Amino acid sequence: MLVLVLVLLLALILGGAGFAFHVLWWIALAVLVLWLLGFVFTAGDRGSGRRWYRW
């Protein structure tokens, strides 16, 4: 009985981690797209010294 509970708990933890990693991949992809769009939209403003980021 204890082994069954441990296996179910492990499956629950791994399933939750898989879902969290899947969501994090989508968030990372959205941030990458926004970052690349920032470079595209500020390409014409090179001479003005205006940057869309602070670093």
CHARMM internal coordinates of N, CA and C (Angstrom, degrees):
IC EDIT
DIST 1 N 1 CA 1.4478
DIST 1 CA 1 C 1.5367
ANGL 1 N 1 CA 1 C 110.92
DIST 1 C 2 N 1.2992
ANGL 1 CA 1 C 2 N 116.48
DIHE 1 N 1 CA 1 C 2 N -41.27
DIST 2 N 2 CA 1.4622
ANGL 1 C 2 N 2 CA 120.53
DIHE 1 CA 1 C 2 N 2 CA 179.50
DIST 2 CA 2 C 1.5208
ANGL 2 N 2 CA 2 C 110.78
DIHE 1 C 2 N 2 CA 2 C -65.16
DIST 2 C 3 N 1.3164
ANGL 2 CA 2 C 3 N 116.72
DIHE 2 N 2 CA 2 C 3 N -37.89
DIST 3 N 3 CA 1.4650
ANGL 2 C 3 N 3 CA 120.41
DIHE 2 CA 2 C 3 N 3 CA 179.11
DIST 3 CA 3 C 1.5334
ANGL 3 N 3 CA 3 C 110.23
DIHE 2 C 3 N 3 CA 3 C -64.18
DIST 3 C 4 N 1.3264
ANGL 3 CA 3 C 4 N 116.79
DIHE 3 N 3 CA 3 C 4 N -40.37
DIST 4 N 4 CA 1.4578
ANGL 3 C 4 N 4 CA 120.77
DIHE 3 CA 3 C 4 N 4 CA 179.01
DIST 4 CA 4 C 1.5275
ANGL 4 N 4 CA 4 C 110.88
DIHE 3 C 4 N 4 CA 4 C -63.63
DIST 4 C 5 N 1.3031
ANGL 4 CA 4 C 5 N 117.29
DIHE 4 N 4 CA 4 C 5 N -42.48
DIST 5 N 5 CA 1.4653
ANGL 4 C 5 N 5 CA 121.37
DIHE 4 CA 4 C 5 N 5 CA 178.07
DIST 5 CA 5 C 1.5242
ANGL 5 N 5 CA 5 C 110.40
DIHE 4 C 5 N 5 CA 5 C -64.11
DIST 5 C 6 N 1.3200
ANGL 5 CA 5 C 6 N 117.58
DIHE 5 N 5 CA 5 C 6 N -41.70
DIST 6 N 6 CA 1.4603
ANGL 5 C 6 N 6 CA 120.74
DIHE 5 CA 5 C 6 N 6 CA 179.14
DIST 6 CA 6 C 1.5276
ANGL 6 N 6 CA 6 C 111.66
DIHE 5 C 6 N 6 CA 6 C -65.40
DIST 6 C 7 N 1.3275
ANGL 6 CA 6 C 7 N 116.68
DIHE 6 N 6 CA 6 C 7 N -40.42
DIST 7 N 7 CA 1.4689
ANGL 6 C 7 N 7 CA 120.16
DIHE 6 CA 6 C 7 N 7 CA 178.60
DIST 7 CA 7 C 1.5249
ANGL 7 N 7 CA 7 C 110.12
DIHE 6 C 7 N 7 CA 7 C -65.86
DIST 7 C 8 N 1.3336
ANGL 7 CA 7 C 8 N 117.49
DIHE 7 N 7 CA 7 C 8 N -43.13
DIST 8 N 8 CA 1.4623
ANGL 7 C 8 N 8 CA 119.95
DIHE 7 CA 7 C 8 N 8 CA 177.99
DIST 8 CA 8 C 1.5272
ANGL 8 N 8 CA 8 C 111.57
DIHE 7 C 8 N 8 CA 8 C -64.95
DIST 8 C 9 N 1.3121
ANGL 8 CA 8 C 9 N 117.14
DIHE 8 N 8 CA 8 C 9 N -39.02
DIST 9 N 9 CA 1.4614
ANGL 8 C 9 N 9 CA 120.88
DIHE 8 CA 8 C 9 N 9 CA 177.14
DIST 9 CA 9 C 1.5270
ANGL 9 N 9 CA 9 C 111.15
DIHE 8 C 9 N 9 CA 9 C -64.30
DIST 9 C 10 N 1.3192
ANGL 9 CA 9 C 10 N 116.35
DIHE 9 N 9 CA 9 C 10 N -42.17
DIST 10 N 10 CA 1.4581
ANGL 9 C 10 N 10 CA 120.63
DIHE 9 CA 9 C 10 N 10 CA 177.96
DIST 10 CA 10 C 1.5318
ANGL 10 N 10 CA 10 C 110.76
DIHE 9 C 10 N 10 CA 10 C -63.68
DIST 10 C 11 N 1.3312
ANGL 10 CA 10 C 11 N 116.81
DIHE 10 N 10 CA 10 C 11 N -42.02
DIST 11 N 11 CA 1.4631
ANGL 10 C 11 N 11 CA 120.39
DIHE 10 CA 10 C 11 N 11 CA 177.80
DIST 11 CA 11 C 1.5235
ANGL 11 N 11 CA 11 C 110.85
DIHE 10 C 11 N 11 CA 11 C -63.40
DIST 11 C 12 N 1.3099
ANGL 11 CA 11 C 12 N 117.64
DIHE 11 N 11 CA 11 C 12 N -38.99
DIST 12 N 12 CA 1.4622
ANGL 11 C 12 N 12 CA 121.55
DIHE 11 CA 11 C 12 N 12 CA 178.22
DIST 12 CA 12 C 1.5230
ANGL 12 N 12 CA 12 C 111.55
DIHE 11 C 12 N 12 CA 12 C -65.36
DIST 12 C 13 N 1.3163
ANGL 12 CA 12 C 13 N 116.74
DIHE 12 N 12 CA 12 C 13 N -43.08
DIST 13 N 13 CA 1.4682
ANGL 12 C 13 N 13 CA 121.12
DIHE 12 CA 12 C 13 N 13 CA 179.90
DIST 13 CA 13 C 1.5228
ANGL 13 N 13 CA 13 C 110.33
DIHE 12 C 13 N 13 CA 13 C -65.74
DIST 13 C 14 N 1.3310
ANGL 13 CA 13 C 14 N 117.10
DIHE 13 N 13 CA 13 C 14 N -46.16
DIST 14 N 14 CA 1.4635
ANGL 13 C 14 N 14 CA 119.96
DIHE 13 CA 13 C 14 N 14 CA -178.85
DIST 14 CA 14 C 1.5260
ANGL 14 N 14 CA 14 C 111.11
DIHE 13 C 14 N 14 CA 14 C -67.71
DIST 14 C 15 N 1.3180
ANGL 14 CA 14 C 15 N 117.51
DIHE 14 N 14 CA 14 C 15 N -36.36
DIST 15 N 15 CA 1.4597
ANGL 14 C 15 N 15 CA 120.35
DIHE 14 CA 14 C 15 N 15 CA 176.88
DIST 15 CA 15 C 1.5167
ANGL 15 N 15 CA 15 C 111.68
DIHE 14 C 15 N 15 CA 15 C -65.41
DIST 15 C 16 N 1.3284
ANGL 15 CA 15 C 16 N 116.95
DIHE 15 N 15 CA 15 C 16 N -42.58
DIST 16 N 16 CA 1.4618
ANGL 15 C 16 N 16 CA 120.92
DIHE 15 CA 15 C 16 N 16 CA 176.95
DIST 16 CA 16 C 1.5112
ANGL 16 N 16 CA 16 C 112.29
DIHE 15 C 16 N 16 CA 16 C -65.04
DIST 16 C 17 N 1.3402
ANGL 16 CA 16 C 17 N 116.55
DIHE 16 N 16 CA 16 C 17 N -39.67
DIST 17 N 17 CA 1.4610
ANGL 16 C 17 N 17 CA 119.81
DIHE 16 CA 16 C 17 N 17 CA 178.16
DIST 17 CA 17 C 1.5225
ANGL 17 N 17 CA 17 C 110.55
DIHE 16 C 17 N 17 CA 17 C -66.74
DIST 17 C 18 N 1.3201
ANGL 17 CA 17 C 18 N 117.14
DIHE 17 N 17 CA 17 C 18 N -38.37
DIST 18 N 18 CA 1.4587
ANGL 17 C 18 N 18 CA 120.18
DIHE 17 CA 17 C 18 N 18 CA 177.96
DIST 18 CA 18 C 1.5113
ANGL 18 N 18 CA 18 C 111.49
DIHE 17 C 18 N 18 CA 18 C -63.35
DIST 18 C 19 N 1.3192
ANGL 18 CA 18 C 19 N 117.10
DIHE 18 N 18 CA 18 C 19 N -41.82
DIST 19 N 19 CA 1.4626
ANGL 18 C 19 N 19 CA 120.91
DIHE 18 CA 18 C 19 N 19 CA 177.42
DIST 19 CA 19 C 1.5293
ANGL 19 N 19 CA 19 C 110.65
DIHE 18 C 19 N 19 CA 19 C -64.34
DIST 19 C 20 N 1.3315
ANGL 19 CA 19 C 20 N 116.65
DIHE 19 N 19 CA 19 C 20 N -43.36
DIST 20 N 20 CA 1.4713
ANGL 19 C 20 N 20 CA 120.30
DIHE 19 CA 19 C 20 N 20 CA -179.80
DIST 20 CA 20 C 1.5184
ANGL 20 N 20 CA 20 C 110.64
DIHE 19 C 20 N 20 CA 20 C -64.07
DIST 20 C 21 N 1.3260
ANGL 20 CA 20 C 21 N 118.14
DIHE 20 N 20 CA 20 C 21 N -41.67
DIST 21 N 21 CA 1.4615
ANGL 20 C 21 N 21 CA 120.44
DIHE 20 CA 20 C 21 N 21 CA 179.56
DIST 21 CA 21 C 1.5249
ANGL 21 N 21 CA 21 C 110.62
DIHE 20 C 21 N 21 CA 21 C -66.73
DIST 21 C 22 N 1.3196
ANGL 21 CA 21 C 22 N 117.02
DIHE 21 N 21 CA 21 C 22 N -35.64
DIST 22 N 22 CA 1.4634
ANGL 21 C 22 N 22 CA 120.71
DIHE 21 CA 21 C 22 N 22 CA 177.99
DIST 22 CA 22 C 1.5274
ANGL 22 N 22 CA 22 C 110.21
DIHE 21 C 22 N 22 CA 22 C -63.97
DIST 22 C 23 N 1.3091
ANGL 22 CA 22 C 23 N 117.03
DIHE 22 N 22 CA 22 C 23 N -44.09
DIST 23 N 23 CA 1.4633
ANGL 22 C 23 N 23 CA 121.15
DIHE 22 CA 22 C 23 N 23 CA 178.47
DIST 23 CA 23 C 1.5271
ANGL 23 N 23 CA 23 C 110.36
DIHE 22 C 23 N 23 CA 23 C -65.35
DIST 23 C 24 N 1.3270
ANGL 23 CA 23 C 24 N 117.08
DIHE 23 N 23 CA 23 C 24 N -40.25
DIST 24 N 24 CA 1.4637
ANGL 23 C 24 N 24 CA 120.08
DIHE 23 CA 23 C 24 N 24 CA 179.61
DIST 24 CA 24 C 1.5260
ANGL 24 N 24 CA 24 C 111.62
DIHE 23 C 24 N 24 CA 24 C -65.16
DIST 24 C 25 N 1.3307
ANGL 24 CA 24 C 25 N 117.74
DIHE 24 N 24 CA 24 C 25 N -34.52
DIST 25 N 25 CA 1.4650
ANGL 24 C 25 N 25 CA 120.22
DIHE 24 CA 24 C 25 N 25 CA 176.06
DIST 25 CA 25 C 1.5164
ANGL 25 N 25 CA 25 C 111.03
DIHE 24 C 25 N 25 CA 25 C -63.40
DIST 25 C 26 N 1.3309
ANGL 25 CA 25 C 26 N 117.89
DIHE 25 N 25 CA 25 C 26 N -41.37
DIST 26 N 26 CA 1.4613
ANGL 25 C 26 N 26 CA 120.92
DIHE 25 CA 25 C 26 N 26 CA 178.94
DIST 26 CA 26 C 1.5225
ANGL 26 N 26 CA 26 C 111.11
DIHE 25 C 26 N 26 CA 26 C -66.53
DIST 26 C 27 N 1.3351
ANGL 26 CA 26 C 27 N 117.03
DIHE 26 N 26 CA 26 C 27 N -38.99
DIST 27 N 27 CA 1.4672
ANGL 26 C 27 N 27 CA 120.77
DIHE 26 CA 26 C 27 N 27 CA 177.23
DIST 27 CA 27 C 1.5260
ANGL 27 N 27 CA 27 C 110.42
DIHE 26 C 27 N 27 CA 27 C -65.01
DIST 27 C 28 N 1.3296
ANGL 27 CA 27 C 28 N 116.95
DIHE 27 N 27 CA 27 C 28 N -42.82
DIST 28 N 28 CA 1.4629
ANGL 27 C 28 N 28 CA 120.92
DIHE 27 CA 27 C 28 N 28 CA 178.54
DIST 28 CA 28 C 1.5262
ANGL 28 N 28 CA 28 C 110.87
DIHE 27 C 28 N 28 CA 28 C -63.39
DIST 28 C 29 N 1.3140
ANGL 28 CA 28 C 29 N 117.33
DIHE 28 N 28 CA 28 C 29 N -38.59
DIST 29 N 29 CA 1.4621
ANGL 28 C 29 N 29 CA 120.69
DIHE 28 CA 28 C 29 N 29 CA 178.01
DIST 29 CA 29 C 1.5308
ANGL 29 N 29 CA 29 C 110.98
DIHE 28 C 29 N 29 CA 29 C -65.28
DIST 29 C 30 N 1.3282
ANGL 29 CA 29 C 30 N 117.59
DIHE 29 N 29 CA 29 C 30 N -41.42
DIST 30 N 30 CA 1.4643
ANGL 29 C 30 N 30 CA 121.11
DIHE 29 CA 29 C 30 N 30 CA 178.15
DIST 30 CA 30 C 1.5240
ANGL 30 N 30 CA 30 C 111.06
DIHE 29 C 30 N 30 CA 30 C -64.24
DIST 30 C 31 N 1.3201
ANGL 30 CA 30 C 31 N 117.63
DIHE 30 N 30 CA 30 C 31 N -41.41
DIST 31 N 31 CA 1.4654
ANGL 30 C 31 N 31 CA 120.98
DIHE 30 CA 30 C 31 N 31 CA 178.58
DIST 31 CA 31 C 1.5225
ANGL 31 N 31 CA 31 C 110.70
DIHE 30 C 31 N 31 CA 31 C -65.16
DIST 31 C 32 N 1.3301
ANGL 31 CA 31 C 32 N 117.05
DIHE 31 N 31 CA 31 C 32 N -39.39
DIST 32 N 32 CA 1.4610
ANGL 31 C 32 N 32 CA 120.69
DIHE 31 CA 31 C 32 N 32 CA 177.84
DIST 32 CA 32 C 1.5264
ANGL 32 N 32 CA 32 C 111.23
DIHE 31 C 32 N 32 CA 32 C -63.02
DIST 32 C 33 N 1.3168
ANGL 32 CA 32 C 33 N 117.15
DIHE 32 N 32 CA 32 C 33 N -42.57
DIST 33 N 33 CA 1.4674
ANGL 32 C 33 N 33 CA 120.81
DIHE 32 CA 32 C 33 N 33 CA 178.55
DIST 33 CA 33 C 1.5262
ANGL 33 N 33 CA 33 C 110.27
DIHE 32 C 33 N 33 CA 33 C -63.37
DIST 33 C 34 N 1.3225
ANGL 33 CA 33 C 34 N 117.88
DIHE 33 N 33 CA 33 C 34 N -44.72
DIST 34 N 34 CA 1.4670
ANGL 33 C 34 N 34 CA 120.52
DIHE 33 CA 33 C 34 N 34 CA 178.57
DIST 34 CA 34 C 1.5245
ANGL 34 N 34 CA 34 C 111.79
DIHE 33 C 34 N 34 CA 34 C -63.12
DIST 34 C 35 N 1.3250
ANGL 34 CA 34 C 35 N 116.37
DIHE 34 N 34 CA 34 C 35 N -37.70
DIST 35 N 35 CA 1.4617
ANGL 34 C 35 N 35 CA 121.53
DIHE 34 CA 34 C 35 N 35 CA 179.32
DIST 35 CA 35 C 1.5229
ANGL 35 N 35 CA 35 C 110.21
DIHE 34 C 35 N 35 CA 35 C -65.35
DIST 35 C 36 N 1.3332
ANGL 35 CA 35 C 36 N 116.55
DIHE 35 N 35 CA 35 C 36 N -44.33
DIST 36 N 36 CA 1.4631
ANGL 35 C 36 N 36 CA 120.21
DIHE 35 CA 35 C 36 N 36 CA 178.95
DIST 36 CA 36 C 1.5258
ANGL 36 N 36 CA 36 C 111.30
DIHE 35 C 36 N 36 CA 36 C -67.75
DIST 36 C 37 N 1.3308
ANGL 36 CA 36 C 37 N 117.80
DIHE 36 N 36 CA 36 C 37 N -38.14
DIST 37 N 37 CA 1.4643
ANGL 36 C 37 N 37 CA 120.48
DIHE 36 CA 36 C 37 N 37 CA 176.45
DIST 37 CA 37 C 1.5257
ANGL 37 N 37 CA 37 C 111.10
DIHE 36 C 37 N 37 CA 37 C -63.51
DIST 37 C 38 N 1.3052
ANGL 37 CA 37 C 38 N 117.37
DIHE 37 N 37 CA 37 C 38 N -34.24
DIST 38 N 38 CA 1.4591
ANGL 37 C 38 N 38 CA 120.93
DIHE 37 CA 37 C 38 N 38 CA 176.34
DIST 38 CA 38 C 1.5161
ANGL 38 N 38 CA 38 C 111.69
DIHE 37 C 38 N 38 CA 38 C -61.79
DIST 38 C 39 N 1.3282
ANGL 38 CA 38 C 39 N 117.27
DIHE 38 N 38 CA 38 C 39 N -39.39
DIST 39 N 39 CA 1.4580
ANGL 38 C 39 N 39 CA 119.71
DIHE 38 CA 38 C 39 N 39 CA 176.31
DIST 39 CA 39 C 1.5236
ANGL 39 N 39 CA 39 C 111.47
DIHE 38 C 39 N 39 CA 39 C -68.62
DIST 39 C 40 N 1.3229
ANGL 39 CA 39 C 40 N 117.35
DIHE 39 N 39 CA 39 C 40 N -37.79
DIST 40 N 40 CA 1.4604
ANGL 39 C 40 N 40 CA 120.59
DIHE 39 CA 39 C 40 N 40 CA -178.77
DIST 40 CA 40 C 1.5271
ANGL 40 N 40 CA 40 C 110.45
DIHE 39 C 40 N 40 CA 40 C -67.23
DIST 40 C 41 N 1.3230
ANGL 40 CA 40 C 41 N 117.54
DIHE 40 N 40 CA 40 C 41 N -45.23
DIST 41 N 41 CA 1.4583
ANGL 40 C 41 N 41 CA 120.59
DIHE 40 CA 40 C 41 N 41 CA -175.20
DIST 41 CA 41 C 1.5208
ANGL 41 N 41 CA 41 C 113.20
DIHE 40 C 41 N 41 CA 41 C -76.42
DIST 41 C 42 N 1.3269
ANGL 41 CA 41 C 42 N 118.47
DIHE 41 N 41 CA 41 C 42 N -20.09
DIST 42 N 42 CA 1.4680
ANGL 41 C 42 N 42 CA 119.95
DIHE 41 CA 41 C 42 N 42 CA 178.84
DIST 42 CA 42 C 1.5204
ANGL 42 N 42 CA 42 C 111.53
DIHE 41 C 42 N 42 CA 42 C -102.78
DIST 42 C 43 N 1.3309
ANGL 42 CA 42 C 43 N 117.90
DIHE 42 N 42 CA 42 C 43 N 10.19
DIST 43 N 43 CA 1.4671
ANGL 42 C 43 N 43 CA 119.94
DIHE 42 CA 42 C 43 N 43 CA -179.61
DIST 43 CA 43 C 1.5199
ANGL 43 N 43 CA 43 C 111.16
DIHE 42 C 43 N 43 CA 43 C -65.88
DIST 43 C 44 N 1.3181
ANGL 43 CA 43 C 44 N 118.80
DIHE 43 N 43 CA 43 C 44 N -32.24
DIST 44 N 44 CA 1.4569
ANGL 43 C 44 N 44 CA 121.57
DIHE 43 CA 43 C 44 N 44 CA -179.89
DIST 44 CA 44 C 1.5082
ANGL 44 N 44 CA 44 C 114.15
DIHE 43 C 44 N 44 CA 44 C -79.57
DIST 44 C 45 N 1.3213
ANGL 44 CA 44 C 45 N 118.54
DIHE 44 N 44 CA 44 C 45 N -11.03
DIST 45 N 45 CA 1.4679
ANGL 44 C 45 N 45 CA 122.52
DIHE 44 CA 44 C 45 N 45 CA -176.33
DIST 45 CA 45 C 1.5257
ANGL 45 N 45 CA 45 C 112.15
DIHE 44 C 45 N 45 CA 45 C -102.43
DIST 45 C 46 N 1.3140
ANGL 45 CA 45 C 46 N 117.94
DIHE 45 N 45 CA 45 C 46 N 29.51
DIST 46 N 46 CA 1.4618
ANGL 45 C 46 N 46 CA 120.00
DIHE 45 CA 45 C 46 N 46 CA -176.71
DIST 46 CA 46 C 1.5321
ANGL 46 N 46 CA 46 C 111.83
DIHE 45 C 46 N 46 CA 46 C -65.51
DIST 46 C 47 N 1.3000
ANGL 46 CA 46 C 47 N 117.64
DIHE 46 N 46 CA 46 C 47 N -39.64
DIST 47 N 47 CA 1.4562
ANGL 46 C 47 N 47 CA 119.96
DIHE 46 CA 46 C 47 N 47 CA -175.19
DIST 47 CA 47 C 1.5145
ANGL 47 N 47 CA 47 C 114.25
DIHE 46 C 47 N 47 CA 47 C -77.82
DIST 47 C 48 N 1.3111
ANGL 47 CA 47 C 48 N 118.80
DIHE 47 N 47 CA 47 C 48 N -17.97
DIST 48 N 48 CA 1.4600
ANGL 47 C 48 N 48 CA 120.53
DIHE 47 CA 47 C 48 N 48 CA -174.65
DIST 48 CA 48 C 1.5323
ANGL 48 N 48 CA 48 C 112.77
DIHE 47 C 48 N 48 CA 48 C -79.75
DIST 48 C 49 N 1.3185
ANGL 48 CA 48 C 49 N 117.55
DIHE 48 N 48 CA 48 C 49 N -15.84
DIST 49 N 49 CA 1.4556
ANGL 48 C 49 N 49 CA 120.45
DIHE 48 CA 48 C 49 N 49 CA -178.38
DIST 49 CA 49 C 1.5066
ANGL 49 N 49 CA 49 C 113.16
DIHE 48 C 49 N 49 CA 49 C 80.61
DIST 49 C 50 N 1.3196
ANGL 49 CA 49 C 50 N 117.46
DIHE 49 N 49 CA 49 C 50 N -0.10
DIST 50 N 50 CA 1.4669
ANGL 49 C 50 N 50 CA 121.38
DIHE 49 CA 49 C 50 N 50 CA 179.27
DIST 50 CA 50 C 1.5182
ANGL 50 N 50 CA 50 C 109.84
DIHE 49 C 50 N 50 CA 50 C -81.61
DIST 50 C 51 N 1.2915
ANGL 50 CA 50 C 51 N 116.46
DIHE 50 N 50 CA 50 C 51 N 126.35
DIST 51 N 51 CA 1.4518
ANGL 50 C 51 N 51 CA 120.76
DIHE 50 CA 50 C 51 N 51 CA -179.46
DIST 51 CA 51 C 1.5196
ANGL 51 N 51 CA 51 C 109.31
DIHE 50 C 51 N 51 CA 51 C -117.13
DIST 51 C 52 N 1.3433
ANGL 51 CA 51 C 52 N 116.55
DIHE 51 N 51 CA 51 C 52 N 149.64
DIST 52 N 52 CA 1.4570
ANGL 51 C 52 N 52 CA 120.14
DIHE 51 CA 51 C 52 N 52 CA 177.07
DIST 52 CA 52 C 1.5217
ANGL 52 N 52 CA 52 C 111.73
DIHE 51 C 52 N 52 CA 52 C -91.50
DIST 52 C 53 N 1.3455
ANGL 52 CA 52 C 53 N 116.01
DIHE 52 N 52 CA 52 C 53 N -0.91
DIST 53 N 53 CA 1.4505
ANGL 52 C 53 N 53 CA 120.92
DIHE 52 CA 52 C 53 N 53 CA 176.74
DIST 53 CA 53 C 1.5222
ANGL 53 N 53 CA 53 C 108.50
DIHE 52 C 53 N 53 CA 53 C -130.86
DIST 53 C 54 N 1.3133
ANGL 53 CA 53 C 54 N 117.48
DIHE 53 N 53 CA 53 C 54 N 165.50
DIST 54 N 54 CA 1.4684
ANGL 53 C 54 N 54 CA 120.46
DIHE 53 CA 53 C 54 N 54 CA -173.69
DIST 54 CA 54 C 1.5149
ANGL 54 N 54 CA 54 C 114.32
DIHE 53 C 54 N 54 CA 54 C -104.14
DIST 54 C 55 N 1.3299
ANGL 54 CA 54 C 55 N 118.62
DIHE 54 N 54 CA 54 C 55 N -3.86
DIST 55 N 55 CA 1.4705
ANGL 54 C 55 N 55 CA 118.86
DIHE 54 CA 54 C 55 N 55 CA -177.12
DIST 55 CA 55 C 1.4647
ANGL 55 N 55 CA 55 C 112.91
DIHE 54 C 55 N 55 CA 55 C -105.45
END
COOR INIT
IC SEED 1 N 1 CA 1 C
IC BUILD
